[in-house]
């Protein structure tokens, strides 16, 4: 049996975005790929514009808009 080991994205796992409840590693990785490093940088942002920007660099997953929305709502909450 030749099973490949899954690669673990340790940088995304260690990012502040993983403190957001229900955030997946793929969502954290996408935010990092956009150059966003901290949660406060998402305050007031439009999740749809984040998805449009991400679409310019990579093909987005179907659930990515949900993670962007989750992250922006988390950043906007006090």
PDB file of N, CA, C and O in Angstrom:
ATOM      1  N   UNK A   1       0.826  -1.183   0.000  1.00  0.00           N
ATOM      2  CA  UNK A   1       0.000   0.000   0.000  1.00  0.00           C
ATOM      3  C   UNK A   1       0.869   1.243   0.000  1.00  0.00           C
ATOM      4  O   UNK A   1       1.648   1.485   0.922  1.00  0.00           O
ATOM      5  N   UNK A   2       0.716   2.010  -1.041  1.00  0.00           N
ATOM      6  CA  UNK A   2       1.439   3.269  -1.140  1.00  0.00           C
ATOM      7  C   UNK A   2       0.505   4.418  -0.817  1.00  0.00           C
ATOM      8  O   UNK A   2      -0.183   4.932  -1.699  1.00  0.00           O
ATOM      9  N   UNK A   3       0.478   4.817   0.422  1.00  0.00           N
ATOM     10  CA  UNK A   3      -0.319   5.973   0.808  1.00  0.00           C
ATOM     11  C   UNK A   3       0.625   7.118   1.115  1.00  0.00           C
ATOM     12  O   UNK A   3       1.570   6.988   1.894  1.00  0.00           O
ATOM     13  N   UNK A   4       0.338   8.246   0.476  1.00  0.00           N
ATOM     14  CA  UNK A   4       1.162   9.418   0.718  1.00  0.00           C
ATOM     15  C   UNK A   4       0.700  10.099   2.008  1.00  0.00           C
ATOM     16  O   UNK A   4      -0.485  10.111   2.342  1.00  0.00           O
ATOM     17  N   UNK A   5       1.658  10.652   2.704  1.00  0.00           N
ATOM     18  CA  UNK A   5       1.327  11.413   3.901  1.00  0.00           C
ATOM     19  C   UNK A   5       0.756  12.762   3.474  1.00  0.00           C
ATOM     20  O   UNK A   5       1.222  13.378   2.515  1.00  0.00           O
ATOM     21  N   UNK A   6      -0.251  13.202   4.199  1.00  0.00           N
ATOM     22  CA  UNK A   6      -0.809  14.520   3.947  1.00  0.00           C
ATOM     23  C   UNK A   6       0.177  15.569   4.427  1.00  0.00           C
ATOM     24  O   UNK A   6       0.787  15.423   5.486  1.00  0.00           O
ATOM     25  N   UNK A   7       0.330  16.624   3.648  1.00  0.00           N
ATOM     26  CA  UNK A   7       1.185  17.716   4.085  1.00  0.00           C
ATOM     27  C   UNK A   7       0.402  18.589   5.059  1.00  0.00           C
ATOM     28  O   UNK A   7      -0.771  18.888   4.839  1.00  0.00           O
ATOM     29  N   UNK A   8       1.051  18.981   6.110  1.00  0.00           N
ATOM     30  CA  UNK A   8       0.423  19.803   7.136  1.00  0.00           C
ATOM     31  C   UNK A   8       0.914  21.237   6.969  1.00  0.00           C
ATOM     32  O   UNK A   8       2.116  21.486   6.887  1.00  0.00           O
ATOM     33  N   UNK A   9      -0.015  22.160   6.921  1.00  0.00           N
ATOM     34  CA  UNK A   9       0.320  23.577   6.770  1.00  0.00           C
ATOM     35  C   UNK A   9       0.506  24.184   8.170  1.00  0.00           C
ATOM     36  O   UNK A   9      -0.421  24.759   8.740  1.00  0.00           O
ATOM     37  N   UNK A  10       1.709  24.043   8.700  1.00  0.00           N
ATOM     38  CA  UNK A  10       1.994  24.502  10.057  1.00  0.00           C
ATOM     39  C   UNK A  10       1.887  26.015  10.191  1.00  0.00           C
ATOM     40  O   UNK A  10       1.519  26.517  11.253  1.00  0.00           O
ATOM     41  N   UNK A  11       2.202  26.741   9.135  1.00  0.00           N
ATOM     42  CA  UNK A  11       2.118  28.207   9.194  1.00  0.00           C
ATOM     43  C   UNK A  11       0.667  28.639   9.350  1.00  0.00           C
ATOM     44  O   UNK A  11       0.358  29.499  10.174  1.00  0.00           O
ATOM     45  N   UNK A  12      -0.224  28.044   8.562  1.00  0.00           N
ATOM     46  CA  UNK A  12      -1.646  28.374   8.676  1.00  0.00           C
ATOM     47  C   UNK A  12      -2.197  27.923  10.024  1.00  0.00           C
ATOM     48  O   UNK A  12      -3.003  28.630  10.630  1.00  0.00           O
ATOM     49  N   UNK A  13      -1.778  26.768  10.494  1.00  0.00           N
ATOM     50  CA  UNK A  13      -2.237  26.273  11.794  1.00  0.00           C
ATOM     51  C   UNK A  13      -1.818  27.191  12.940  1.00  0.00           C
ATOM     52  O   UNK A  13      -2.542  27.325  13.926  1.00  0.00           O
ATOM     53  N   UNK A  14      -0.667  27.813  12.814  1.00  0.00           N
ATOM     54  CA  UNK A  14      -0.155  28.693  13.863  1.00  0.00           C
ATOM     55  C   UNK A  14      -0.633  30.142  13.709  1.00  0.00           C
ATOM     56  O   UNK A  14      -0.318  30.990  14.544  1.00  0.00           O
ATOM     57  N   UNK A  15      -1.385  30.424  12.655  1.00  0.00           N
ATOM     58  CA  UNK A  15      -1.822  31.795  12.395  1.00  0.00           C
ATOM     59  C   UNK A  15      -2.923  32.214  13.374  1.00  0.00           C
ATOM     60  O   UNK A  15      -3.612  31.368  13.943  1.00  0.00           O
ATOM     61  N   UNK A  16      -3.082  33.521  13.562  1.00  0.00           N
ATOM     62  CA  UNK A  16      -4.143  34.015  14.449  1.00  0.00           C
ATOM     63  C   UNK A  16      -5.545  33.627  13.972  1.00  0.00           C
ATOM     64  O   UNK A  16      -6.482  33.588  14.770  1.00  0.00           O
ATOM     65  N   UNK A  17      -5.689  33.342  12.690  1.00  0.00           N
ATOM     66  CA  UNK A  17      -7.007  33.018  12.143  1.00  0.00           C
ATOM     67  C   UNK A  17      -7.562  31.710  12.704  1.00  0.00           C
ATOM     68  O   UNK A  17      -8.772  31.487  12.661  1.00  0.00           O
ATOM     69  N   UNK A  18      -6.708  30.859  13.219  1.00  0.00           N
ATOM     70  CA  UNK A  18      -7.179  29.594  13.776  1.00  0.00           C
ATOM     71  C   UNK A  18      -7.861  29.791  15.136  1.00  0.00           C
ATOM     72  O   UNK A  18      -8.447  28.851  15.675  1.00  0.00           O
ATOM     73  N   UNK A  19      -7.788  31.006  15.693  1.00  0.00           N
ATOM     74  CA  UNK A  19      -8.531  31.308  16.922  1.00  0.00           C
ATOM     75  C   UNK A  19      -9.998  31.595  16.632  1.00  0.00           C
ATOM     76  O   UNK A  19     -10.811  31.653  17.554  1.00  0.00           O
ATOM     77  N   UNK A  20     -10.341  31.775  15.367  1.00  0.00           N
ATOM     78  CA  UNK A  20     -11.725  32.043  14.975  1.00  0.00           C
ATOM     79  C   UNK A  20     -12.496  30.725  15.026  1.00  0.00           C
ATOM     80  O   UNK A  20     -12.093  29.757  14.380  1.00  0.00           O
ATOM     81  N   UNK A  21     -13.595  30.667  15.781  1.00  0.00           N
ATOM     82  CA  UNK A  21     -14.356  29.422  15.856  1.00  0.00           C
ATOM     83  C   UNK A  21     -14.842  28.958  14.486  1.00  0.00           C
ATOM     84  O   UNK A  21     -15.304  29.762  13.676  1.00  0.00           O
ATOM     85  N   UNK A  22     -14.735  27.657  14.237  1.00  0.00           N
ATOM     86  CA  UNK A  22     -15.148  26.982  13.001  1.00  0.00           C
ATOM     87  C   UNK A  22     -14.296  27.327  11.784  1.00  0.00           C
ATOM     88  O   UNK A  22     -14.664  26.965  10.667  1.00  0.00           O
ATOM     89  N   UNK A  23     -13.164  28.020  11.966  1.00  0.00           N
ATOM     90  CA  UNK A  23     -12.268  28.318  10.847  1.00  0.00           C
ATOM     91  C   UNK A  23     -11.479  27.063  10.496  1.00  0.00           C
ATOM     92  O   UNK A  23     -10.965  26.377  11.379  1.00  0.00           O
ATOM     93  N   UNK A  24     -11.388  26.774   9.224  1.00  0.00           N
ATOM     94  CA  UNK A  24     -10.618  25.632   8.734  1.00  0.00           C
ATOM     95  C   UNK A  24      -9.238  26.113   8.294  1.00  0.00           C
ATOM     96  O   UNK A  24      -9.033  27.301   8.045  1.00  0.00           O
ATOM     97  N   UNK A  25      -8.315  25.195   8.203  1.00  0.00           N
ATOM     98  CA  UNK A  25      -6.941  25.527   7.804  1.00  0.00           C
ATOM     99  C   UNK A  25      -6.927  26.120   6.400  1.00  0.00           C
ATOM    100  O   UNK A  25      -6.139  27.023   6.120  1.00  0.00           O
ATOM    101  N   UNK A  26      -7.782  25.628   5.520  1.00  0.00           N
ATOM    102  CA  UNK A  26      -7.812  26.153   4.149  1.00  0.00           C
ATOM    103  C   UNK A  26      -8.238  27.626   4.127  1.00  0.00           C
ATOM    104  O   UNK A  26      -7.739  28.402   3.312  1.00  0.00           O
ATOM    105  N   UNK A  27      -9.148  28.010   5.010  1.00  0.00           N
ATOM    106  CA  UNK A  27      -9.550  29.411   5.106  1.00  0.00           C
ATOM    107  C   UNK A  27      -8.429  30.281   5.630  1.00  0.00           C
ATOM    108  O   UNK A  27      -8.207  31.384   5.129  1.00  0.00           O
ATOM    109  N   UNK A  28      -7.720  29.794   6.635  1.00  0.00           N
ATOM    110  CA  UNK A  28      -6.576  30.531   7.178  1.00  0.00           C
ATOM    111  C   UNK A  28      -5.483  30.663   6.122  1.00  0.00           C
ATOM    112  O   UNK A  28      -4.874  31.726   5.996  1.00  0.00           O
ATOM    113  N   UNK A  29      -5.230  29.614   5.372  1.00  0.00           N
ATOM    114  CA  UNK A  29      -4.207  29.651   4.322  1.00  0.00           C
ATOM    115  C   UNK A  29      -4.582  30.670   3.248  1.00  0.00           C
ATOM    116  O   UNK A  29      -3.718  31.400   2.761  1.00  0.00           O
ATOM    117  N   UNK A  30      -5.859  30.728   2.875  1.00  0.00           N
ATOM    118  CA  UNK A  30      -6.305  31.678   1.851  1.00  0.00           C
ATOM    119  C   UNK A  30      -6.094  33.122   2.316  1.00  0.00           C
ATOM    120  O   UNK A  30      -5.661  33.974   1.539  1.00  0.00           O
ATOM    121  N   UNK A  31      -6.401  33.386   3.579  1.00  0.00           N
ATOM    122  CA  UNK A  31      -6.185  34.738   4.105  1.00  0.00           C
ATOM    123  C   UNK A  31      -4.699  35.087   4.113  1.00  0.00           C
ATOM    124  O   UNK A  31      -4.321  36.213   3.791  1.00  0.00           O
ATOM    125  N   UNK A  32      -3.869  34.133   4.477  1.00  0.00           N
ATOM    126  CA  UNK A  32      -2.420  34.369   4.446  1.00  0.00           C
ATOM    127  C   UNK A  32      -1.937  34.588   3.013  1.00  0.00           C
ATOM    128  O   UNK A  32      -1.063  35.421   2.772  1.00  0.00           O
ATOM    129  N   UNK A  33      -2.496  33.852   2.075  1.00  0.00           N
ATOM    130  CA  UNK A  33      -2.119  34.025   0.668  1.00  0.00           C
ATOM    131  C   UNK A  33      -2.488  35.411   0.150  1.00  0.00           C
ATOM    132  O   UNK A  33      -1.850  35.924  -0.770  1.00  0.00           O
ATOM    133  N   UNK A  34      -3.516  36.018   0.740  1.00  0.00           N
ATOM    134  CA  UNK A  34      -3.909  37.376   0.368  1.00  0.00           C
ATOM    135  C   UNK A  34      -3.013  38.435   1.012  1.00  0.00           C
ATOM    136  O   UNK A  34      -3.155  39.625   0.730  1.00  0.00           O
ATOM    137  N   UNK A  35      -2.106  38.009   1.862  1.00  0.00           N
ATOM    138  CA  UNK A  35      -1.197  38.947   2.513  1.00  0.00           C
ATOM    139  C   UNK A  35      -1.732  39.487   3.825  1.00  0.00           C
ATOM    140  O   UNK A  35      -1.160  40.414   4.400  1.00  0.00           O
ATOM    141  N   UNK A  36      -2.826  38.913   4.300  1.00  0.00           N
ATOM    142  CA  UNK A  36      -3.410  39.334   5.568  1.00  0.00           C
ATOM    143  C   UNK A  36      -2.768  38.496   6.671  1.00  0.00           C
ATOM    144  O   UNK A  36      -2.775  37.266   6.610  1.00  0.00           O
ATOM    145  N   UNK A  37      -2.224  39.159   7.660  1.00  0.00           N
ATOM    146  CA  UNK A  37      -1.487  38.459   8.711  1.00  0.00           C
ATOM    147  C   UNK A  37      -2.202  38.441  10.054  1.00  0.00           C
ATOM    148  O   UNK A  37      -1.979  37.541  10.863  1.00  0.00           O
ATOM    149  N   UNK A  38      -3.064  39.435  10.299  1.00  0.00           N
ATOM    150  CA  UNK A  38      -3.724  39.573  11.599  1.00  0.00           C
ATOM    151  C   UNK A  38      -5.222  39.745  11.420  1.00  0.00           C
ATOM    152  O   UNK A  38      -5.684  40.203  10.375  1.00  0.00           O
ATOM    153  N   UNK A  39      -5.970  39.379  12.437  1.00  0.00           N
ATOM    154  CA  UNK A  39      -7.428  39.449  12.388  1.00  0.00           C
ATOM    155  C   UNK A  39      -7.915  40.887  12.229  1.00  0.00           C
ATOM    156  O   UNK A  39      -8.879  41.129  11.503  1.00  0.00           O
ATOM    157  N   UNK A  40      -7.265  41.845  12.894  1.00  0.00           N
ATOM    158  CA  UNK A  40      -7.732  43.231  12.842  1.00  0.00           C
ATOM    159  C   UNK A  40      -7.696  43.801  11.423  1.00  0.00           C
ATOM    160  O   UNK A  40      -8.411  44.759  11.129  1.00  0.00           O
ATOM    161  N   UNK A  41      -6.877  43.228  10.542  1.00  0.00           N
ATOM    162  CA  UNK A  41      -6.803  43.699   9.158  1.00  0.00           C
ATOM    163  C   UNK A  41      -8.089  43.404   8.380  1.00  0.00           C
ATOM    164  O   UNK A  41      -8.299  43.957   7.300  1.00  0.00           O
ATOM    165  N   UNK A  42      -8.936  42.548   8.915  1.00  0.00           N
ATOM    166  CA  UNK A  42     -10.186  42.180   8.244  1.00  0.00           C
ATOM    167  C   UNK A  42     -11.355  43.077   8.650  1.00  0.00           C
ATOM    168  O   UNK A  42     -12.430  42.992   8.056  1.00  0.00           O
ATOM    169  N   UNK A  43     -11.164  43.915   9.629  1.00  0.00           N
ATOM    170  CA  UNK A  43     -12.240  44.767  10.141  1.00  0.00           C
ATOM    171  C   UNK A  43     -12.760  45.672   9.018  1.00  0.00           C
ATOM    172  O   UNK A  43     -12.003  46.418   8.397  1.00  0.00           O
ATOM    173  N   UNK A  44     -14.077  45.583   8.775  1.00  0.00           N
ATOM    174  CA  UNK A  44     -14.705  46.432   7.768  1.00  0.00           C
ATOM    175  C   UNK A  44     -14.524  45.970   6.332  1.00  0.00           C
ATOM    176  O   UNK A  44     -14.978  46.653   5.414  1.00  0.00           O
ATOM    177  N   UNK A  45     -13.884  44.844   6.111  1.00  0.00           N
ATOM    178  CA  UNK A  45     -13.655  44.354   4.747  1.00  0.00           C
ATOM    179  C   UNK A  45     -14.896  43.651   4.213  1.00  0.00           C
ATOM    180  O   UNK A  45     -15.740  43.193   4.983  1.00  0.00           O
ATOM    181  N   UNK A  46     -15.000  43.569   2.911  1.00  0.00           N
ATOM    182  CA  UNK A  46     -16.100  42.878   2.248  1.00  0.00           C
ATOM    183  C   UNK A  46     -15.640  41.476   1.868  1.00  0.00           C
ATOM    184  O   UNK A  46     -14.679  41.332   1.113  1.00  0.00           O
ATOM    185  N   UNK A  47     -16.308  40.436   2.376  1.00  0.00           N
ATOM    186  CA  UNK A  47     -15.898  39.066   2.039  1.00  0.00           C
ATOM    187  C   UNK A  47     -15.916  38.778   0.537  1.00  0.00           C
ATOM    188  O   UNK A  47     -15.090  38.016   0.035  1.00  0.00           O
ATOM    189  N   UNK A  48     -16.862  39.391  -0.174  1.00  0.00           N
ATOM    190  CA  UNK A  48     -16.919  39.176  -1.625  1.00  0.00           C
ATOM    191  C   UNK A  48     -15.710  39.764  -2.345  1.00  0.00           C
ATOM    192  O   UNK A  48     -15.223  39.189  -3.319  1.00  0.00           O
ATOM    193  N   UNK A  49     -15.227  40.906  -1.870  1.00  0.00           N
ATOM    194  CA  UNK A  49     -14.038  41.500  -2.489  1.00  0.00           C
ATOM    195  C   UNK A  49     -12.787  40.679  -2.149  1.00  0.00           C
ATOM    196  O   UNK A  49     -11.868  40.570  -2.961  1.00  0.00           O
ATOM    197  N   UNK A  50     -12.766  40.107  -0.944  1.00  0.00           N
ATOM    198  CA  UNK A  50     -11.656  39.212  -0.591  1.00  0.00           C
ATOM    199  C   UNK A  50     -11.636  37.998  -1.528  1.00  0.00           C
ATOM    200  O   UNK A  50     -10.577  37.575  -1.993  1.00  0.00           O
ATOM    201  N   UNK A  51     -12.828  37.449  -1.795  1.00  0.00           N
ATOM    202  CA  UNK A  51     -12.926  36.305  -2.693  1.00  0.00           C
ATOM    203  C   UNK A  51     -12.502  36.686  -4.112  1.00  0.00           C
ATOM    204  O   UNK A  51     -11.830  35.911  -4.792  1.00  0.00           O
ATOM    205  N   UNK A  52     -12.899  37.886  -4.558  1.00  0.00           N
ATOM    206  CA  UNK A  52     -12.503  38.350  -5.889  1.00  0.00           C
ATOM    207  C   UNK A  52     -10.985  38.508  -5.980  1.00  0.00           C
ATOM    208  O   UNK A  52     -10.375  38.139  -6.983  1.00  0.00           O
ATOM    209  N   UNK A  53     -10.382  39.058  -4.928  1.00  0.00           N
ATOM    210  CA  UNK A  53      -8.925  39.205  -4.905  1.00  0.00           C
ATOM    211  C   UNK A  53      -8.241  37.837  -4.899  1.00  0.00           C
ATOM    212  O   UNK A  53      -7.238  37.635  -5.585  1.00  0.00           O
ATOM    213  N   UNK A  54      -8.781  36.913  -4.133  1.00  0.00           N
ATOM    214  CA  UNK A  54      -8.194  35.568  -4.073  1.00  0.00           C
ATOM    215  C   UNK A  54      -8.322  34.858  -5.419  1.00  0.00           C
ATOM    216  O   UNK A  54      -7.429  34.111  -5.820  1.00  0.00           O
ATOM    217  N   UNK A  55      -9.432  35.093  -6.111  1.00  0.00           N
ATOM    218  CA  UNK A  55      -9.661  34.459  -7.415  1.00  0.00           C
ATOM    219  C   UNK A  55      -8.612  34.871  -8.447  1.00  0.00           C
ATOM    220  O   UNK A  55      -8.367  34.154  -9.417  1.00  0.00           O
ATOM    221  N   UNK A  56      -8.002  36.024  -8.230  1.00  0.00           N
ATOM    222  CA  UNK A  56      -6.961  36.490  -9.148  1.00  0.00           C
ATOM    223  C   UNK A  56      -5.661  35.707  -8.991  1.00  0.00           C
ATOM    224  O   UNK A  56      -4.860  35.637  -9.923  1.00  0.00           O
ATOM    225  N   UNK A  57      -5.447  35.111  -7.799  1.00  0.00           N
ATOM    226  CA  UNK A  57      -4.192  34.392  -7.582  1.00  0.00           C
ATOM    227  C   UNK A  57      -4.354  32.878  -7.596  1.00  0.00           C
ATOM    228  O   UNK A  57      -3.434  32.156  -7.979  1.00  0.00           O
ATOM    229  N   UNK A  58      -5.540  32.390  -7.175  1.00  0.00           N
ATOM    230  CA  UNK A  58      -5.788  30.945  -7.148  1.00  0.00           C
ATOM    231  C   UNK A  58      -7.266  30.678  -7.382  1.00  0.00           C
ATOM    232  O   UNK A  58      -8.105  31.560  -7.197  1.00  0.00           O
ATOM    233  N   UNK A  59      -7.574  29.460  -7.788  1.00  0.00           N
ATOM    234  CA  UNK A  59      -8.970  29.067  -7.951  1.00  0.00           C
ATOM    235  C   UNK A  59      -9.543  28.779  -6.561  1.00  0.00           C
ATOM    236  O   UNK A  59      -9.049  27.900  -5.854  1.00  0.00           O
ATOM    237  N   UNK A  60     -10.592  29.524  -6.168  1.00  0.00           N
ATOM    238  CA  UNK A  60     -11.126  29.346  -4.804  1.00  0.00           C
ATOM    239  C   UNK A  60     -11.970  28.082  -4.663  1.00  0.00           C
ATOM    240  O   UNK A  60     -12.614  27.640  -5.614  1.00  0.00           O
ATOM    241  N   UNK A  61     -11.956  27.515  -3.473  1.00  0.00           N
ATOM    242  CA  UNK A  61     -12.846  26.413  -3.135  1.00  0.00           C
ATOM    243  C   UNK A  61     -14.262  26.964  -2.973  1.00  0.00           C
ATOM    244  O   UNK A  61     -14.450  28.162  -2.759  1.00  0.00           O
ATOM    245  N   UNK A  62     -15.245  26.086  -3.075  1.00  0.00           N
ATOM    246  CA  UNK A  62     -16.644  26.502  -2.988  1.00  0.00           C
ATOM    247  C   UNK A  62     -16.992  27.101  -1.632  1.00  0.00           C
ATOM    248  O   UNK A  62     -17.847  27.983  -1.553  1.00  0.00           O
ATOM    249  N   UNK A  63     -16.347  26.638  -0.563  1.00  0.00           N
ATOM    250  CA  UNK A  63     -16.693  27.098   0.776  1.00  0.00           C
ATOM    251  C   UNK A  63     -15.851  28.271   1.267  1.00  0.00           C
ATOM    252  O   UNK A  63     -15.987  28.683   2.419  1.00  0.00           O
ATOM    253  N   UNK A  64     -15.000  28.806   0.430  1.00  0.00           N
ATOM    254  CA  UNK A  64     -14.079  29.858   0.861  1.00  0.00           C
ATOM    255  C   UNK A  64     -14.803  31.151   1.236  1.00  0.00           C
ATOM    256  O   UNK A  64     -14.394  31.830   2.179  1.00  0.00           O
ATOM    257  N   UNK A  65     -15.861  31.500   0.522  1.00  0.00           N
ATOM    258  CA  UNK A  65     -16.601  32.719   0.856  1.00  0.00           C
ATOM    259  C   UNK A  65     -17.153  32.637   2.280  1.00  0.00           C
ATOM    260  O   UNK A  65     -17.178  33.637   2.997  1.00  0.00           O
ATOM    261  N   UNK A  66     -17.588  31.466   2.681  1.00  0.00           N
ATOM    262  CA  UNK A  66     -18.090  31.283   4.042  1.00  0.00           C
ATOM    263  C   UNK A  66     -17.014  31.541   5.083  1.00  0.00           C
ATOM    264  O   UNK A  66     -17.286  32.148   6.119  1.00  0.00           O
ATOM    265  N   UNK A  67     -15.796  31.085   4.819  1.00  0.00           N
ATOM    266  CA  UNK A  67     -14.699  31.321   5.763  1.00  0.00           C
ATOM    267  C   UNK A  67     -14.294  32.791   5.791  1.00  0.00           C
ATOM    268  O   UNK A  67     -13.962  33.320   6.852  1.00  0.00           O
ATOM    269  N   UNK A  68     -14.318  33.453   4.639  1.00  0.00           N
ATOM    270  CA  UNK A  68     -14.023  34.885   4.614  1.00  0.00           C
ATOM    271  C   UNK A  68     -15.084  35.656   5.391  1.00  0.00           C
ATOM    272  O   UNK A  68     -14.760  36.572   6.146  1.00  0.00           O
ATOM    273  N   UNK A  69     -16.354  35.285   5.206  1.00  0.00           N
ATOM    274  CA  UNK A  69     -17.445  35.935   5.928  1.00  0.00           C
ATOM    275  C   UNK A  69     -17.294  35.707   7.427  1.00  0.00           C
ATOM    276  O   UNK A  69     -17.459  36.637   8.217  1.00  0.00           O
ATOM    277  N   UNK A  70     -16.987  34.496   7.815  1.00  0.00           N
ATOM    278  CA  UNK A  70     -16.783  34.155   9.214  1.00  0.00           C
ATOM    279  C   UNK A  70     -15.668  34.997   9.815  1.00  0.00           C
ATOM    280  O   UNK A  70     -15.813  35.517  10.921  1.00  0.00           O
ATOM    281  N   UNK A  71     -14.563  35.138   9.106  1.00  0.00           N
ATOM    282  CA  UNK A  71     -13.418  35.886   9.603  1.00  0.00           C
ATOM    283  C   UNK A  71     -13.726  37.380   9.724  1.00  0.00           C
ATOM    284  O   UNK A  71     -13.341  38.015  10.706  1.00  0.00           O
ATOM    285  N   UNK A  72     -14.415  37.938   8.739  1.00  0.00           N
ATOM    286  CA  UNK A  72     -14.754  39.371   8.780  1.00  0.00           C
ATOM    287  C   UNK A  72     -15.734  39.644   9.912  1.00  0.00           C
ATOM    288  O   UNK A  72     -15.585  40.631  10.633  1.00  0.00           O
ATOM    289  N   UNK A  73     -16.731  38.785  10.079  1.00  0.00           N
ATOM    290  CA  UNK A  73     -17.691  38.979  11.166  1.00  0.00           C
ATOM    291  C   UNK A  73     -16.999  38.863  12.528  1.00  0.00           C
ATOM    292  O   UNK A  73     -17.341  39.593  13.459  1.00  0.00           O
ATOM    293  N   UNK A  74     -16.050  37.970  12.647  1.00  0.00           N
ATOM    294  CA  UNK A  74     -15.293  37.833  13.884  1.00  0.00           C
ATOM    295  C   UNK A  74     -14.478  39.099  14.157  1.00  0.00           C
ATOM    296  O   UNK A  74     -14.427  39.582  15.288  1.00  0.00           O
ATOM    297  N   UNK A  75     -13.847  39.627  13.114  1.00  0.00           N
ATOM    298  CA  UNK A  75     -13.039  40.847  13.273  1.00  0.00           C
ATOM    299  C   UNK A  75     -13.908  42.050  13.618  1.00  0.00           C
ATOM    300  O   UNK A  75     -13.484  42.920  14.379  1.00  0.00           O
ATOM    301  N   UNK A  76     -15.117  42.110  13.069  1.00  0.00           N
ATOM    302  CA  UNK A  76     -16.008  43.239  13.311  1.00  0.00           C
ATOM    303  C   UNK A  76     -16.675  43.183  14.680  1.00  0.00           C
ATOM    304  O   UNK A  76     -17.126  44.208  15.192  1.00  0.00           O
ATOM    305  N   UNK A  77     -16.743  41.991  15.279  1.00  0.00           N
ATOM    306  CA  UNK A  77     -17.390  41.886  16.597  1.00  0.00           C
ATOM    307  C   UNK A  77     -16.435  42.397  17.682  1.00  0.00           C
ATOM    308  O   UNK A  77     -15.214  42.319  17.546  1.00  0.00           O
ATOM    309  N   UNK A  78     -17.012  42.910  18.733  1.00  0.00           N
ATOM    310  CA  UNK A  78     -16.166  43.451  19.810  1.00  0.00           C
ATOM    311  C   UNK A  78     -15.810  42.396  20.792  1.00  0.00           C
ATOM    312  O   UNK A  78     -15.105  42.669  21.763  1.00  0.00           O
TER     313      UNK A  78
END
